[in-house]
Amino acid sequence: MSSKKAMKQAQKQAYAKHRSNITNSRFAIKKRNFNKNKKKN
């Protein structure tokens, strides 16, 4: 595998990880807020 190809793949993987972290954390925050509001009522 050429270094160029390896770099491209590494960047893709890092970006995919980054994207999934964003969606996961956003979902987790929503979940937490939902639970907080539930307890108030």
C-alpha positions as CSV (number, residue, x, y, z in Angstrom):
1,M,0.0,0.0,0.0
2,S,1.4,3.4,-0.9
3,S,1.8,6.0,1.8
4,K,-0.7,8.3,-0.1
5,K,-3.3,5.6,0.0
6,A,-2.7,4.9,3.6
7,M,-2.9,8.5,4.6
8,K,-6.2,8.9,2.7
9,Q,-7.7,5.8,4.5
10,A,-6.5,7.1,7.9
11,Q,-8.1,10.4,7.3
12,K,-11.3,8.8,6.3
13,Q,-11.4,6.6,9.4
14,A,-10.6,9.5,11.7
15,Y,-13.4,11.6,10.1
16,A,-15.9,8.7,10.4
17,K,-15.0,8.3,14.1
18,H,-15.3,12.1,14.6
19,R,-18.7,12.1,12.9
20,S,-20.0,9.2,15.0
21,N,-18.7,10.8,18.2
22,I,-20.7,14.0,17.4
23,T,-23.9,12.2,16.7
24,N,-23.5,9.9,19.7
25,S,-22.8,12.8,22.1
26,R,-25.6,14.8,20.7
27,F,-28.0,11.9,21.2
28,A,-26.7,11.3,24.7
29,I,-27.2,14.9,25.7
30,K,-30.8,14.8,24.3
31,K,-31.4,11.6,26.3
32,R,-30.1,13.2,29.5
33,N,-32.2,16.3,29.1
34,F,-35.3,14.2,28.4
35,N,-34.7,12.3,31.7
36,K,-34.3,15.6,33.6
37,N,-37.6,17.0,32.2
38,K,-39.4,13.7,33.0
39,K,-38.3,13.9,36.7
40,K,-39.6,17.5,37.1
41,N,-43.1,16.5,35.9
